[in-house]
Amino acid sequence: MNSDPDERFHLTLTAAGHRTMQGWWRSETVARRKFVAWIGSYGALPNARITLVDEETGIVLATWPQEA
């Protein structure tokens, strides 16, 4: 886990089995806005998967698409 408060909320985009993009934010609110924006921008990529993790707690806050 990451102890840097500027990199607490970690967003990852995986497409076609490869990590394509990632970003870190201090604010959960900003990270959640980016999560939604990434769905709109990159959700049509083959096998796209977007994950938001709280690096301080290790908890997955959101994933897209949601698992059934």
C-alpha positions as CSV (number, residue, x, y, z in Angstrom):
1,M,0.0,0.0,0.0
2,N,1.1,3.5,-0.7
3,S,1.7,6.0,2.2
4,D,1.8,9.1,0.0
5,P,-1.4,11.1,0.7
6,D,-1.2,12.6,-2.8
7,E,-1.5,9.1,-4.3
8,R,-4.2,7.6,-2.1
9,F,-6.9,7.0,-4.7
10,H,-5.6,4.9,-7.6
11,L,-7.5,4.5,-10.8
12,T,-6.5,1.8,-13.3
13,L,-7.7,1.1,-16.9
14,T,-7.1,-2.3,-18.3
15,A,-8.0,-3.0,-21.9
16,A,-7.4,-6.3,-23.8
17,G,-5.6,-7.7,-20.8
18,H,-3.0,-4.9,-20.6
19,R,-2.8,-2.0,-18.1
20,T,-3.3,1.0,-20.4
21,M,-3.6,3.9,-18.0
22,Q,-3.4,4.7,-14.4
23,G,-3.7,7.8,-12.2
24,W,-3.5,8.8,-8.5
25,W,-5.5,11.5,-6.7
26,R,-5.5,12.9,-3.2
27,S,-9.3,13.5,-3.2
28,E,-11.8,10.6,-3.4
29,T,-14.3,13.0,-4.9
30,V,-11.9,13.9,-7.8
31,A,-11.0,10.2,-8.3
32,R,-14.6,9.2,-8.5
33,R,-15.2,11.9,-11.1
34,K,-12.3,10.6,-13.1
35,F,-13.7,7.1,-12.8
36,V,-16.9,8.2,-14.4
37,A,-15.1,10.2,-17.0
38,W,-12.9,7.2,-17.9
39,I,-15.9,5.0,-18.4
40,G,-17.2,7.5,-20.9
41,S,-13.9,7.9,-22.6
42,Y,-12.5,4.4,-22.6
43,G,-15.4,2.1,-21.8
44,A,-15.7,1.0,-25.5
45,L,-12.2,-0.4,-25.6
46,P,-12.0,-4.2,-26.0
47,N,-12.4,-5.9,-22.6
48,A,-12.1,-2.5,-20.8
49,R,-12.0,-2.7,-17.0
50,I,-11.7,0.3,-14.7
51,T,-10.8,0.0,-11.0
52,L,-10.7,2.6,-8.2
53,V,-8.7,1.6,-5.1
54,D,-8.1,3.3,-1.8
55,E,-4.4,2.7,-1.5
56,E,-4.4,3.5,2.2
57,T,-6.9,0.8,3.1
58,G,-6.5,-1.5,0.2
59,I,-10.3,-1.4,-0.5
60,V,-11.6,-1.5,-4.0
61,L,-14.1,1.4,-4.1
62,A,-15.5,0.9,-7.6
63,T,-15.1,-1.3,-10.7
64,W,-16.5,-1.1,-14.2
65,P,-18.1,-3.1,-15.5
66,Q,-19.5,-4.4,-12.3
67,E,-19.0,-8.1,-11.7
68,A,-22.1,-10.2,-11.8
